[in-house]
Amino acid sequence: MTDPIGLGTPSGPGFRQAPIEWRPAARAVPDRLEPPRRRGALAAATLVALLVGGAAGGAAGWFAGRPGEEPRAAVALPRSAAGPVPTAGGLSGTAATVLPSVVSVEAGRASGSGFAIDQAGHVLTNAHVVDDAGSVTVILHDGRRLSAQVVGTDAAYDLAVLQVAAGSGLIPAMLARSADVRVGDQVLAIGSPLGLAGTVTSGIVSALDREVTLGSGGRQTALQTDASINPGNSGGPLVNVRGEVVGVNTVIATLSRRGGNIGIGFAIPVDRAASVAERIIRD
């Protein structure tokens, strides 16, 4: 079952909008590449979607709970104060900076991506990646496999926070600010499409505040990008040339039921992702 994606009001002579579908990625598990002696080729992926988010963080101040409850520590993830991104940058250096923060996520028969957001072992991913998973494993950039607990999920925003043991060597990603993101900014999508861990693809921010359907929360605004994202990218970061997370890769548009990247992907904006992650960790 699919839902239409709102792509805004088309304009210009002769413009025709093709029917577009969206599907959450982790509902079907694409095959992985294996040696030729074992498998002939990579099977076609049947679903499409992805994600992103991320940052480093700690707790400060106090959060007042309901009457009669003990005060709870507030959560505030560190945010970049560097301002808008410069027009040029070395993408290889960006990838090297961010890759140690990115993990692959295995949740039952589903798979996706995620990234570290603080020193306490919290990892941000998509809620649809870990839905109904009995156990969750994250695979670090160096190949280590760690058991993870689901701290909490927000189905409306399609976000989830996982936790691995502190001191595991995960390096938190830095979060950008949504106000600093511009159409045309160069971005990288990093994750594990089709099980290919540590994959980096490049593109630009194609549009801001694009209205799409995400999670169970109805229509929301998202970043649009032409960086190639495919099944398994869900929950991974979309980063600027400084290596700061600008969004969480979540869903792509496709012109057929078979799926496939057509250069139209969507990411949850970093401000929203950070706010949801902070609330999940705090509560």
N, C-alpha and C positions, 0 to 999 in steps of 0.2 A: 504494500500500500504506500502510495507516495503523496506528497503534498506539493503544491506549487510554490515556487520561490518568487517573491516580489523583487523585480529588478528595476523598479522605478518606471517612469514614463518615457518610452522611447521617443526620439525626435529626429528630424532630418528627412530628406526626400527618400522615398523608397524603402524606409526601414521596416523590416519584418522581424518580429520576435518569435523564435522557435519555442515550442513547448519545452519546459525545463523541469526536471525532477530533482528531488534531493532524497538521500537516504543516509541514516546513521551508519557509520562504518562497521562497528563491532558486531552487528547482527549476523554477519557471515564472515567466515575466516578464510582469507585467500591462501592458496598454497604457497609454499616457500621454494626458492631456488635450491635445487639439490644437485649433486654431481651427476653428469650425464649417464653414468652407469646405473644410477638408481632411478632417475626420472628423465623423461624426454625433454620436457619444457615446462615453463611456468604456466600454470593454469590461469585462465582469465579471472580477474576479480569480479565478483557479482555485486558488491555494494560499494558505496562511495561516501567518504566523509573524513574528517580529521580534526586537529586541534593544537592549542598553544597557550601559553600564559607564562607566568613565572617570575620569581624574584627571590631576594634574600630577605630574611626578616626576623624580628624578635618581638618581645612584648614589653609594653610600658604603660604606666598609669593603671587605672582600675575601671572595670565595667560593672555597672550596677545591675544586678539580676532582679528577679521578681521579689515582691515583698516577702520577707522572712528568709530569703536565700543569702548565702555568703557572697560577698563581692567576688567577681571573677576578673582575672587579669585580662586587660585589653590586649589586642593583637594589632601590630602595625608593621607591615612589611616595608623594608627600606626601598625608597624610590629614587630614581636618578634625578639629579638637579642640573644635568649638563645642557638642557635646552634642546632646540631643534637639531636634527642630524645634519652634518655637512653634506654637500652634494657628491663628494667623492670619498671612496674608502677602499681598503684592501679586503675583499671578501674572503680570501683564504685565511687571513688573520682573524676575521670575525668568526669563521667556522671553528678555528682552533680554540678560540676563547669560549665558545658556547658548548661545544660537543661534550666536555666533561660534566656538564650539568644535565644532559639529556639522557633519559632511560627508555628502554623498551618495557612495555607492560604486558604481562600474560595473565589473563583472568579467565580460568576455565578454558573454553574453546575459543574465546575472543582474544584479540590482541590489539595493542595500540601503542601510544607513546606518552611521555610525560617529562617533567623537568623539576629539578630541586628548587625550592623557594626559600629555604632557610637552613640554619645550622643544626636544627633539631631533627632533621631527617624527613621533613615534609616534602611531598611530591605532588604537583598539580597535574591533573589529567582530565579527560572527559568522563562524565557520569555514565555515558552509554558504553564506555570501554569496560567498566567494572560492574555493570548491572548484573545481578543474580549470580555473581561469581562466588564459588565456595572458598577459593583461595586465590591470592594474588601474588605474583612474583615480579620483581623488577630486575632487569638486566642492565648493569652499569656499562659505561663506555669501555671499561677495561675487561669486560666479559664476566665479571662476578655476578652471581645470581643471589638476590636477597629476598627473603620473605617480607611481605608488606601487609599492613593492616589498613582497612578502609576507615579513615577517621570520620568521614561524613561525605554526603553527596547533596547536590542541589539539582534535581531533575529539571526544574524550570529553566535554569541557565546552563544545563548540561555540563556541570563541573563537579569534580570530586577531588578530595585531598586524601592521599595515602601517607603512610609513615613507615619508614624503615629505621633500624637501630641508629641512634646518633653515633657519630664517629666512624661511619662507614666509608668516608672519603668523598661523598657527594659534594660538589661545589655549587652553592646556590647561584642561580642566574639573577642578573639584575633586571628589575622592571623599569621600563620607560614610563612616560606619562602620555596619556591619550592626547592631551592638548598639543604635544610636540610632534604628532604624526601628521604628515602631509601627503596628499596625493602625489604620486611620482617618486616617493622615497624608495630607495632600494631596500629589499628585504630578503631574508633567507628563511625557508621552512626547513626545519630539522626534525627528524624522527625515524620511524621504522616502517616505511611503506612496503607492503607485501612481505614483511618480515626481514627486510634488508636494513639492519640496524645501522645507525650513524649516517643515514642518507641526507645529503644537503642539496637543496634546489634553490634557485634564485629567481627573483622577479621584482615587481614593484607593488606599491600600494595602489590599487586601481581605483578605489573609491572609499569614501568614509561614510558612515551612517547608512549603509545599505540595509534595507528592510528585508529580513529573511525569517523563516521559521526555525527556531532552535529549541531542542529539548522538548519539554512538555509545557513550556510557558507561552506558547503562541508566538506572534511576530515580534521580533526585536531587531535592533540595529547591530550591524557587524561591519568589520573591515572586509573589503573585497581585495583579493590579490590574484595575480596571474602566476605566482610561484607554483610549480607543479606539486600538488598534494594528492595522495591516493589512499586507499584503504590501508590502515596501519599508521598513518600520520596523525590520526585523531589524538588530541591531547598534547601534541608536541608544540614547541614554541615557534612563533613567527617573530623574527628578530630584525632590528635595524642594523646598519653597518657598524655600529659601536658594540654590537652583541647584546643589546638590551631588548627584552621581550616587549613587543608591541601588541601581541595577541596570542590567543590559543587556537590553533587550527582545529576546526570542528566539522565542517561540511563542505561539499563541492556540488556544483551544478553538473548535470549530465544530460545529454540529448537522447539517450537510449536506456532501456532497462538493463542492459549489460553493464552500464557504468563506464567509467573512463574519464581521465582528466581532459577538460576542454579549455583550460586556462581561466576558469572562474571558480575561485575558492573563497571561503569565508572563515574569519577568525573572530573569536570573542574579544572585544577590545580589552586592553590590559587593565584599565581602571576598574571595569566591571569585574574582571576575573580576580583582581587583587582583593576587591571588597568582599566578594563571595568567599574567597579562600580565608581571609582574616576572620570572617564570621564563623566559618566551619571550625577553624582551629580554636577560636575563643570559646565557642559553645560546646 
